[in-house]
Amino acid sequence: MQEIKKQLKTGVVFTAIGQYAGVVSNLLVSMVLSRILSPTDYGTLNIVLVFLPFFQMISELGVGPAIIQNHDLDDLDLSSLFKMLTVVSLLIGCFFGFFGFGLSWFYGKTIYIPIAWLLSINIIFSIMSVVPVAILTKSQQFKILNLSGLMNYIIGSVIGIISALSGLGVYALIIGSTVPAILNFFCYFRLSGLHVLSGYNKKSFLKVRHFSSNQFGFGLVNYFSRNLDNIMVGKFFGAAALGSYGKSYQMLTYPNSILTDVITPVIQPILAQHQEDIELIKNIYSKVLRLLFLVGVPLSFFLCINASPLIAFLFGGQWDSAIAPFKFLSLVVWTQIAGSTIGSIFQARNETKYLFRTGIISTVIIVLGIIAGIILGDIAKLAFVLSIAFLINFLFTFWMLTHFALKTNLWFVIKILIKPFLLSILPTAASLSWIIFGKNPSSNFFQLVINTLIFGIVFLIETWRTGDIKFVMNFIKRND
């Protein structure tokens, strides 16, 4: 148990360094580019970017997590899987380029043809990185993974900003995302120590097929539940509306990057070594959930009541239409933060068949919400309906996880969730009182500072009173 805590702590620390620095860098770059480029520029690119993870997922075939989970793969197996994915990535990359012609016809704009061909480069190098990244993750080389990824992202961002200032518009966003993908591949390939051997073992994929097929199936259905809204908004509301909707959604990915993206990459490779010890996994996971809820629930309320000054300060006045959808979606940030961990637990327990089934029903829930929101006619109403769908989906996915992977019931999660909601009442009331009755400064920045201080101080007092602040500090220091 102590060894697991030590491994978790080491993994979380280095993942956190890379992830937090990446979030700050991403936010700063977004603040700069949002003042140079228009919502239409972002919306135009988002229409194509929606399909990018789909093609990447098809190419990956769920191989990455399967490599991490399987302890019987030798160098020839890894070499064979790398060769297979390289060939597949080249084929899929070319197909994605031609897919741009279909997008051009569907949305009525020829600009999607060159965009698709440029992004096909991103697909090729991202897929070729799957095996090297899996090797580094399996050997728990989190420091190498995160620091090299961060440096490559910074290089790409600088080049992207220079491109935007040079007047390249939407192509600046493509350059900023493609350069890191290329650099990441060469770094990860070299650092992983992957040996490309002569010959090809046809049985290598068979060794990971069962695990990877369920993983792939979950990824496939999960893709549609997470991206159908962008496809529909782009089609029915236009590029400008998609730009605003995408910006509000992007803001809500930062809490995941700060919290779950730090923890979840570490969970599977470590807990997979103890996949039959359910009590140990439950014990560790309950502490992870407690931490995520303690941060995620109050954060949801804070983001909702500060949506207007936050969007205006970060991105400027041209993004006002992103405020309303951001308010609704921010209320369920905590469901997304906690929900992002279920895949790692299903994988660690080697129960990916239930992960796949969970993904199917989740997709139905989210898609029904998206269709209802599109029918209502604007992005704010879509965000409102989608937030309700996210809440329903949260209850369902955790019922599946607790019932089939952890062999317990939903109360395991609900009892952890109650206190964070109670702790959020006073901070939210205090902040709302100041916003409604206080004298707010005209500056969005100072308004945010005051609201943050009020909310933060009251919340810290509450967590100190209940002893939860001690739990958080112990988790950070010792992971116990």
BAKE-978328 format. One record per residue (C-alpha): residue in one letter; x, y, z. Coordinates in steps of 0.02 Angstrom, whole numbers, padded with zeros to 5 digits, always signed. Layout:
BEGIN
AXYZ;...
//
This chain:
BEGIN
M+00000+00000+00000;Q+00138+00122+00046;E+00231+00081-00115;I+00074+00119-00216;K+00054+00285-00126;K+00235+00327-00164;Q+00213+00283-00348;L+00052+00384-00358;K+00135+00534-00277;T+00285+00529-00394;G+00174+00509-00547;V+00053+00644-00493;V+00191+00769-00452;F+00276+00760-00622;T+00112+00748-00716;A+00051+00900-00619;I+00206+01002-00663;G+00183+00968-00848;Q-00006+00984-00843;Y-00017+01145-00742;A+00118+01229-00843;G+00029+01170-01000;V-00137+01242-00942;V-00058+01410-00902;S+00032+01412-01069;N-00126+01361-01162;L-00229+01494-01075;L-00102+01631-01110;V-00090+01580-01293;S-00280+01575-01305;M-00292+01749-01227;V-00171+01817-01358;L-00247+01729-01508;S-00426+01770-01455;R-00384+01954-01473;I-00303+01929-01643;L-00423+01804-01720;S-00613+01811-01729;P-00745+01687-01668;T-00772+01643-01852;D-00588+01593-01868;Y-00603+01480-01716;G-00769+01410-01775;T-00701+01372-01949;L-00559+01270-01876;N-00668+01189-01743;I-00779+01115-01879;V-00630+01014-01942;L-00552+00984-01770;V-00711+00898-01716;F-00669+00754-01834;L-00483+00747-01792;P-00497+00640-01634;F-00616+00523-01725;F-00487+00482-01858;Q-00349+00472-01728;M-00453+00351-01625;I-00488+00240-01775;S-00302+00231-01810;E-00251+00197-01628;L-00370+00047-01613;G-00359+00060-01424;V-00179-00004-01429;G-00104+00121-01305;P-00201+00070-01148;A-00188-00113-01201;I+00003-00103-01203;I+00000-00027-01028;Q-00114-00165-00963;N-00024-00312-01046;H+00134-00374-00961;D+00176-00510-01088;L+00233-00402-01235;D+00414-00416-01293;D+00518-00300-01403;L+00460-00383-01563;D+00278-00361-01512;L+00305-00176-01478;S+00400-00155-01641;S+00261-00244-01737;L+00125-00138-01657;F+00223+00020-01698;K+00242-00033-01880;M+00057-00075-01891;L+00004+00095-01821;T+00127+00186-01933;V+00052+00109-02090;V-00125+00139-02027;S-00085+00320-01983;L-00021+00356-02159;L-00178+00281-02236;I-00295+00372-02117;G-00198+00535-02140;C-00224+00527-02328;F-00407+00482-02304;F-00429+00632-02188;G-00357+00746-02322;F-00486+00685-02447;F-00618+00697-02311;G-00595+00886-02325;F-00688+00881-02491;G-00838+00806-02402;L-00832+00942-02269;S-00820+01073-02405;W-00979+01005-02484;F-01072+00983-02317;Y-01033+01158-02250;G-01021+01247-02417;K-00843+01316-02394;T-00688+01266-02494;I-00570+01320-02353;Y-00597+01151-02269;I-00499+01061-02405;P-00327+01137-02368;I-00364+01136-02181;A-00398+00948-02186;W-00237+00911-02280;L-00134+01013-02158;L-00215+00929-02007;S-00181+00758-02083;I+00001+00787-02034;N-00058+00803-01854;I-00149+00636-01867;I+00002+00543-01937;F+00124+00598-01803;S-00001+00583-01660;I-00039+00401-01705;M+00145+00360-01727;S+00172+00422-01549;V+00048+00298-01472;V+00170+00154-01442;P+00314+00263-01377;V+00195+00354-01259;A+00123+00188-01197;I+00299+00122-01162;L+00345+00279-01063;T+00180+00275-00968;K+00194+00090-00928;S+00369+00117-00857;Q+00299+00267-00761;Q+00414+00394-00846;F+00293+00535-00808;K+00430+00666-00788;I+00498+00636-00963;L+00324+00630-01041;N+00260+00791-00966;L+00413+00902-00973;S+00455+00859-01153;G+00272+00880-01203;L+00267+01049-01117;M+00423+01113-01204;N+00359+01058-01374;Y+00191+01142-01341;I+00277+01306-01296;I+00380+01300-01456;G+00223+01267-01560;S+00127+01406-01471;V+00263+01535-01505;I+00265+01487-01689;G+00074+01494-01692;I+00068+01669-01617;I+00200+01732-01740;S+00095+01657-01880;A-00062+01744-01816;L+00027+01912-01805;S+00087+01883-01984;G-00094+01875-02041;L-00112+01688-02071;G-00280+01683-01981;V-00352+01510-01956;Y-00192+01430-02021;A-00099+01501-01870;L-00206+01390-01759;I-00163+01238-01866;I+00023+01275-01860;G+00015+01297-01671;S-00059+01123-01647;T+00037+01028-01781;V+00214+01080-01733;P+00201+01003-01557;A+00130+00841-01630;I+00284+00823-01742;L+00408+00868-01604;N+00321+00753-01479;F+00341+00603-01592;F+00528+00623-01613;C+00552+00656-01426;Y+00444+00511-01367;F+00516+00390-01494;R+00694+00426-01439;L+00657+00431-01253;S+00552+00271-01251;G+00696+00164-01311;L+00580+00080-01437;H+00679-00035-01553;V+00609-00054-01729;L+00661-00233-01766;S+00663-00322-01932;G+00513-00431-01967;Y+00332-00422-01911;N+00240-00533-01788;K+00059-00551-01843;K+00012-00619-01671;S+00064-00459-01581;F-00103-00374-01607;L-00195-00532-01554;K-00112-00517-01383;V-00197-00349-01353;R-00351-00369-01462;H-00478-00411-01327;F-00430-00265-01215;S-00403-00144-01359;S-00567-00188-01447;N-00671-00141-01295;Q-00564+00014-01269;F-00586+00061-01452;G-00774+00031-01442;F-00788+00145-01290;G-00684+00278-01375;L-00791+00269-01530;V-00958+00294-01444;N-00884+00419-01322;Y-00821+00522-01469;F-00996+00548-01537;S-01066+00595-01367;R-00928+00726-01344;N-00923+00800-01518;L-01095+00788-01597;D-01141+00956-01520;N-00999+01043-01613;I-01045+00959-01777;M-01228+01011-01759;V-01190+01188-01701;G-01073+01214-01848;K-01204+01149-01969;F-01360+01236-01903;F-01295+01392-01813;G-01138+01434-01915;A-00952+01455-01885;A-00967+01611-01776;A-01089+01525-01656;L-00977+01371-01652;G-00829+01483-01612;S-00920+01555-01461;Y-00988+01387-01406;G-00818+01307-01428;K-00736+01444-01326;S-00856+01417-01180;Y-00826+01229-01191;Q-00638+01254-01201;M-00642+01352-01038;L-00722+01203-00953;T-00583+01086-01008;Y-00456+01179-00900;P-00521+01108-00734;N-00505+00933-00808;S-00328+00973-00864;I-00284+01039-00692;L-00361+00896-00594;T-00408+00734-00681;D-00279+00745-00820;V-00149+00747-00682;I-00218+00596-00589;T-00297+00481-00720;P-00139+00449-00824;V-00058+00386-00664;I-00202+00278-00600;Q-00208+00141-00732;P-00024+00092-00746;I-00007+00083-00556;L-00174+00005-00505;A-00167-00117-00652;Q-00034-00210-00552;H-00167-00243-00417;Q-00321-00268-00527;E-00393-00409-00418;D-00378-00312-00254;I-00546-00223-00259;E-00538-00157-00080;L-00369-00075-00111;I-00433+00006-00272;K-00592+00065-00184;N-00491+00139-00042;I-00376+00237-00157;Y-00515+00289-00276;S-00626+00354-00135;K-00487+00474-00086;V-00464+00528-00266;L-00650+00562-00284;R-00655+00657-00120;L-00517+00772-00180;L-00596+00798-00351;F-00767+00838-00276;L-00692+00956-00146;V-00616+01056-00287;G-00740+01026-00428;V-00905+01066-00342;P-00859+01239-00273;L-00766+01277-00434;S-00926+01245-00532;F-01022+01373-00430;F-00879+01499-00438;L-00865+01488-00628;C-01052+01506-00651;I-01072+01665-00549;N-00915+01743-00624;A-00943+01694-00805;S-00962+01871-00872;P-00805+01955-00802;L-00705+01796-00831;I-00743+01783-01018;A-00725+01971-01044;F-00558+01981-00954;L-00480+01828-01036;F-00539+01846-01215;G-00611+02020-01242;G-00780+02094-01285;Q-00803+02002-01450;W-00837+01841-01353;D-00993+01900-01258;S-01099+01766-01342;A-00995+01633-01253;I-01051+01692-01080;A-01226+01614-01074;P-01174+01438-01128;F-01025+01449-01011;K-01139+01485-00862;F-01246+01331-00892;L-01103+01212-00932;S-00997+01271-00786;L-01130+01213-00662;V-01090+01032-00706;V-00901+01046-00718;W-00889+00933-00565;T-00977+00792-00659;Q-00849+00803-00799;I-00702+00809-00678;A-00758+00653-00585;G-00824+00565-00739;S-00656+00576-00825;T-00584+00451-00701;I-00702+00305-00732;G-00608+00244-00886;S-00448+00222-00787;I-00536+00119-00653;F-00624+00006-00779;Q-00455-00017-00865;A-00362-00049-00702;R-00491-00182-00657;N-00477-00254-00834;E-00665-00231-00856;T-00663-00138-01022;K-00815-00234-01083;Y-00918-00138-00956;L-00828+00021-01004;F-00889-00007-01183;R-01068-00039-01126;T-01062+00115-01017;G-01004+00218-01165;I-01149+00159-01273;I-01285+00213-01150;S-01191+00373-01109;T-01188+00418-01292;V-01376+00393-01306;I-01405+00508-01156;I-01290+00646-01221;V-01350+00635-01402;L-01532+00651-01349;G-01484+00806-01250;I-01392+00880-01399;I-01536+00850-01519;A-01659+00929-01397;G-01545+01080-01376;I-01523+01103-01564;I-01712+01098-01587;L-01731+01238-01458;G-01631+01349-01576;D-01479+01432-01494;I-01316+01388-01407;A-01373+01448-01235;K-01524+01331-01234;L-01415+01192-01301;A-01294+01217-01157;F-01438+01214-01031;V-01510+01050-01096;L-01336+00975-01112;S-01296+01016-00931;I-01449+00916-00878;A-01393+00772-00989;F-01220+00778-00909;L-01298+00762-00736;I-01403+00612-00787;N-01251+00535-00871;F-01148+00559-00713;L-01271+00457-00610;F-01279+00319-00740;T-01092+00301-00772;F-01050+00294-00587;W-01187+00167-00558;M-01104+00058-00690;L-00931+00086-00616;T-00980+00050-00436;H-01089-00100-00482;F-00978-00191-00607;A-00799-00135-00571;L-00798-00093-00385;K-00932-00219-00332;T-01026-00094-00224;N-01169+00030-00254;L-01195+00212-00304;W-01200+00267-00122;F-01011+00242-00123;V-01000+00399-00232;I-01151+00498-00169;K-01092+00498+00012;I-00926+00573-00044;L-01017+00705-00146;I-01134+00772-00010;K-01008+00868+00094;P-00929+00967-00051;F-01103+01031-00097;L-01137+01084+00083;L-00966+01168+00092;S-01006+01269-00065;I-01165+01350+00000;L-01089+01489+00107;P-00951+01540-00017;T-01079+01549-00158;A-01200+01650-00052;A-01062+01770+00003;S-01004+01799-00176;L-01181+01824-00242;S-01217+01947-00103;W-01067+02052-00152;I-01110+02042-00338;I-01291+02094-00307;F-01274+02219-00165;G-01090+02271-00168;K-01005+02404-00272;N-00918+02307-00408;P-00771+02394-00496;S-00785+02431-00682;S-00627+02330-00716;N-00662+02147-00752;F-00494+02101-00678;F-00524+02184-00509;Q-00701+02117-00505;L-00630+01942-00525;V-00499+01973-00391;I-00630+02030-00264;N-00750+01888-00304;T-00609+01761-00294;L-00552+01826-00125;I-00728+01822-00053;F-00767+01649-00118;G-00596+01579-00078;I-00583+01645+00099;V-00757+01585+00148;F-00726+01414+00070;L-00558+01396+00158;I-00640+01438+00324;E-00774+01307+00292;T-00647+01172+00246;W-00540+01216+00396;R-00693+01203+00508;T-00737+01030+00442;G-00558+00966+00432;D-00563+00941+00244;I-00418+01060+00217;K-00311+00940+00318;F-00364+00796+00205;V-00315+00894+00049;M-00145+00939+00121;N-00113+00758+00172;F-00164+00698-00001;I-00042+00818-00083;K+00100+00779+00037;R+00085+00591+00060;N-00061+00526-00044;D-00130+00437+00108;
//
